[in-house]
Amino acid sequence: MTITLSDQDKSTLRIAAYGAVSLMAAAGAAGKPHKIATTGSIALGSATGLTGHVLADYPEVTDLTGKSVAEIADRVLPALTAAMNLLKQQDPAEAGNFRSTVLIAVETAQTHQGPPSPATAAMARKITEALDAARAAVADSGAVPDRPELQKAIEEIVESGFLGVSLRVHDERGEWAGSAGVAELGGTAKPPIDGHVRIGSNTKTFTATLVLQLVAEGKLGLDTPAADYLPEFGLDRRITVRMLLQHTSGLFNFTGEVYDDGAIVPGIPIPYGTTGKEWVDNRLKTYRPQELLELALSKPARFEPGTGWSYSNTNYVLARLLIEKVTGRSLAEEMRRLILGPLNLSGTVVPDASPEIPKPHAHVYYRYEDAGEQKTIDITRQNPSWVSTGGDMISTSQDLATFISALLGGKLLPAPLLAEMCTPHPTGIPNMDYGLGVFVVTTDDGGTVISHNGAAVGHAALMYSTPDGSKTLTAALSCVDDAGLSIAAAFQQAQQRLLNEVFSRRAEHL
């Protein structure tokens, strides 16, 4: 089978393999880290086939030097999964060769650090899990499903104005993943099929799930006033935890409100509208959740609690503060305890105020006017704290698929709470009701899909599933964004195109 790897693909393989050795060396630092790294690298250099050819060029992984075990793991484990994905898509046999090569190197590294320590044993297990997490585009038979209609769909989405699209579909025909477009302006490499993406408001589904898990643990009451847990903010006592997750609290959206009569009341500077340039200039600024909440509470509520529906990021900043208040731990720690760890979502990150995004990833851009001159800049690094838990998380199409399938398959919540989550509440949006952290979508032919999509300045992520979690569609999109949201129409069309392609009854019979 002929395999074609871009320079970026080859870099991913090298970083994954040599990074795994670096990870073992760091975990065994109490022993002989230099010897561990050397022997592991020698084992990689002895690989045969395409893997050996690629690994013969030692990668530039000097940026791992001096990093903690956790920091190296955050970069290397997702790279191992991504490397396996891109090989599996093109040649399952070569994917197996790569897996064996890495595990031999890991085993070799272990044998040269003396008696195995709990730390190195645990890291070897995580490396194996990351390799085995890859599921990209390989059916049980080992063959890649032929889905030209899906490839055509994402190529047409790129033609509509996006830089790149990566799509993953799991249905009755198996699992398919592919990409189209480019990973960066002026480049030729495609976007990584399982690259990292800022998932925007998909963050709300993760956060709502976490809140409901704490309800199941008895730490929160769904119909308890939020003020009982957060008395310091002077919240209207009619606002319950349920209303926060459902967007029925009426609280002002700290990113700004557009009212029915067309009136606009701004919040913090955002990338859109008149504050685009200000956001660009301050895109590394850190906002704390309390700061965003205080701004929102200084504005009049949109309606009385429970009497309407309005999408507000403020609700989910409050959800974050609730989680942290009742557990005494950070949102990131609780997310790892209850969701990311149990599901092995090694590519998913709760970044807080960090502007970094793990590799591999596509690049994103922002176009704006400065002193009468049009400029386009790379904004891949951006501080997401301006939106906080309204949309700050990073994930991959594979992790999103694993998460939504597990959630709707009943692996994260008791059945009664999952039913509450998916119970539709009217929004006023045609064919789109809202549950608790999810949209309940009616397809063009009358079917039901559970969804949440998100956009995060140049990034966008799609996440759809049948109500039982058996069929999923996840995607990552990248673009040149701007203050006028000129990509918005193409984004809406892309969502509808993919939704119809995968979830219509016609698609089921193709």
Secondary structure as the mmCIF struct_conf table of DSSP 4:
data_model
#
loop_
_struct_conf.conf_type_id
_struct_conf.id
_struct_conf.beg_label_comp_id
_struct_conf.beg_label_asym_id
_struct_conf.beg_label_seq_id
_struct_conf.end_label_comp_id
_struct_conf.end_label_asym_id
_struct_conf.end_label_seq_id
HELX_RH_AL_P HELX_RH_AL_P1 ASP A 7 ALA A 27
TURN_TY1_P TURN_TY1_P1 GLY A 28 ALA A 30
BEND BEND1 GLY A 31 GLY A 31
HELX_RH_AL_P HELX_RH_AL_P2 PRO A 33 GLY A 45
TURN_TY1_P TURN_TY1_P2 SER A 46 SER A 46
HELX_RH_AL_P HELX_RH_AL_P3 GLY A 49 LEU A 55
TURN_TY1_P TURN_TY1_P3 ALA A 56 ALA A 56
BEND BEND2 ASP A 57 ASP A 57
HELX_RH_3T_P HELX_RH_3T_P1 THR A 62 LEU A 64
TURN_TY1_P TURN_TY1_P4 THR A 65 GLY A 66
HELX_RH_AL_P HELX_RH_AL_P4 VAL A 69 GLN A 90
HELX_RH_AL_P HELX_RH_AL_P5 PRO A 92 THR A 111
TURN_TY1_P TURN_TY1_P5 HIS A 112 HIS A 112
BEND BEND3 GLN A 113 PRO A 115
HELX_LH_PP_P HELX_LH_PP_P1 PRO A 116 SER A 117
HELX_RH_AL_P HELX_RH_AL_P6 PRO A 118 ASP A 132
TURN_TY1_P TURN_TY1_P6 ALA A 133 ALA A 133
TURN_TY1_P TURN_TY1_P7 ALA A 136 ALA A 137
TURN_TY1_P TURN_TY1_P8 ASP A 140 SER A 141
BEND BEND4 GLY A 142 GLY A 142
HELX_LH_PP_P HELX_LH_PP_P2 ALA A 143 PRO A 145
HELX_RH_AL_P HELX_RH_AL_P7 PRO A 148 GLU A 159
TURN_TY1_P TURN_TY1_P9 SER A 160 GLY A 161
BEND BEND5 LEU A 163 LEU A 163
STRN STRN1 GLY A 164 ASP A 171
TURN_TY1_P TURN_TY1_P10 GLU A 172 ARG A 173
STRN STRN2 GLY A 174 GLY A 181
BEND BEND6 ALA A 183 GLU A 184
TURN_TY1_P TURN_TY1_P11 LEU A 185 GLY A 186
BEND BEND7 ALA A 189 ALA A 189
HELX_LH_PP_P HELX_LH_PP_P3 LYS A 190 PRO A 192
TURN_TY1_P TURN_TY1_P12 ILE A 193 ASP A 194
STRN STRN3 HIS A 196 HIS A 196
STRN STRN4 VAL A 197 ARG A 198
TURN_TY1_P TURN_TY1_P13 GLY A 200 SER A 201
HELX_RH_AL_P HELX_RH_AL_P8 ASN A 202 ALA A 216
TURN_TY1_P TURN_TY1_P14 GLU A 217 GLY A 218
BEND BEND8 LYS A 219 LYS A 219
TURN_TY1_P TURN_TY1_P15 LEU A 222 ASP A 223
BEND BEND9 THR A 224 THR A 224
STRN STRN5 PRO A 225 PRO A 225
HELX_RH_3T_P HELX_RH_3T_P2 ALA A 226 ASP A 228
TURN_TY1_P TURN_TY1_P16 TYR A 229 TYR A 229
HELX_RH_3T_P HELX_RH_3T_P3 PRO A 231 PHE A 233
TURN_TY1_P TURN_TY1_P17 ARG A 237 ARG A 238
STRN STRN6 THR A 240 THR A 240
HELX_RH_AL_P HELX_RH_AL_P9 VAL A 241 GLN A 246
TURN_TY1_P TURN_TY1_P18 HIS A 247 HIS A 247
BEND BEND10 SER A 249 SER A 249
HELX_LH_PP_P HELX_LH_PP_P4 LEU A 251 ASN A 253
TURN_TY1_P TURN_TY1_P19 PHE A 254 THR A 255
STRN STRN7 GLU A 257 VAL A 258
TURN_TY1_P TURN_TY1_P20 ASP A 260 ASP A 261
BEND BEND11 GLY A 262 GLY A 262
STRN STRN8 ILE A 264 VAL A 265
BEND BEND12 ILE A 268 ILE A 268
BEND BEND13 PRO A 271 TYR A 272
HELX_RH_3T_P HELX_RH_3T_P4 GLY A 273 THR A 275
HELX_RH_AL_P HELX_RH_AL_P10 GLY A 276 ASP A 281
TURN_TY1_P TURN_TY1_P21 ASN A 282 LEU A 284
HELX_RH_AL_P HELX_RH_AL_P11 PRO A 289 LEU A 297
TURN_TY1_P TURN_TY1_P22 SER A 298 SER A 298
BEND BEND14 LYS A 299 LYS A 299
HELX_LH_PP_P HELX_LH_PP_P5 PRO A 300 ALA A 301
BEND BEND15 ARG A 302 GLU A 304
TURN_TY1_P TURN_TY1_P23 PRO A 305 GLY A 306
BEND BEND16 THR A 307 THR A 307
HELX_RH_AL_P HELX_RH_AL_P12 ASN A 313 THR A 327
BEND BEND17 GLY A 328 ARG A 329
HELX_RH_AL_P HELX_RH_AL_P13 LEU A 331 MET A 335
HELX_RH_PI_P HELX_RH_PI_P1 ARG A 336 LEU A 340
HELX_RH_AL_P HELX_RH_AL_P14 GLY A 341 LEU A 343
TURN_TY1_P TURN_TY1_P24 ASN A 344 ASN A 344
TURN_TY1_P TURN_TY1_P25 SER A 346 GLY A 347
STRN STRN9 VAL A 349 VAL A 349
TURN_TY1_P TURN_TY1_P26 ASP A 352 ALA A 353
HELX_LH_PP_P HELX_LH_PP_P6 PRO A 358 PRO A 358
BEND BEND18 LYS A 359 PRO A 360
STRN STRN10 HIS A 361 HIS A 361
STRN STRN11 TYR A 365 ASP A 370
TURN_TY1_P TURN_TY1_P27 ALA A 371 GLY A 372
STRN STRN12 GLU A 373 ASP A 378
BEND BEND19 THR A 380 ARG A 381
HELX_RH_3T_P HELX_RH_3T_P5 PRO A 384 TRP A 386
TURN_TY1_P TURN_TY1_P28 VAL A 387 VAL A 387
HELX_RH_3T_P HELX_RH_3T_P6 SER A 388 GLY A 390
TURN_TY1_P TURN_TY1_P29 GLY A 391 GLY A 391
STRN STRN13 ILE A 394 SER A 395
HELX_RH_AL_P HELX_RH_AL_P15 SER A 397 LEU A 408
TURN_TY1_P TURN_TY1_P30 GLY A 409 GLY A 410
BEND BEND20 LYS A 411 LEU A 413
HELX_RH_AL_P HELX_RH_AL_P16 ALA A 415 MET A 421
TURN_TY1_P TURN_TY1_P31 CYS A 422 CYS A 422
STRN STRN14 HIS A 425 ILE A 429
TURN_TY1_P TURN_TY1_P32 PRO A 430 ASN A 431
STRN STRN15 MET A 432 TYR A 434
BEND BEND21 LEU A 436 VAL A 438
STRN STRN16 PHE A 439 THR A 442
HELX_LH_PP_P HELX_LH_PP_P7 THR A 443 THR A 443
TURN_TY1_P TURN_TY1_P33 ASP A 444 ASP A 445
BEND BEND22 GLY A 446 GLY A 446
STRN STRN17 THR A 448 SER A 451
STRN STRN18 GLY A 454 ALA A 455
BEND BEND23 VAL A 457 GLY A 458
STRN STRN19 HIS A 459 SER A 465
TURN_TY1_P TURN_TY1_P34 PRO A 467 ASP A 468
BEND BEND24 GLY A 469 LYS A 471
STRN STRN20 THR A 472 SER A 478
STRN STRN21 VAL A 480 ASP A 482
TURN_TY1_P TURN_TY1_P35 ALA A 483 GLY A 484
TURN_TY1_P TURN_TY1_P36 SER A 486 ILE A 487
HELX_RH_AL_P HELX_RH_AL_P17 ALA A 488 PHE A 503
BEND BEND25 SER A 504 SER A 504
HELX_RH_AL_P HELX_RH_AL_P18 ARG A 505 GLU A 508
TURN_TY1_P TURN_TY1_P37 HIS A 509 HIS A 509
#
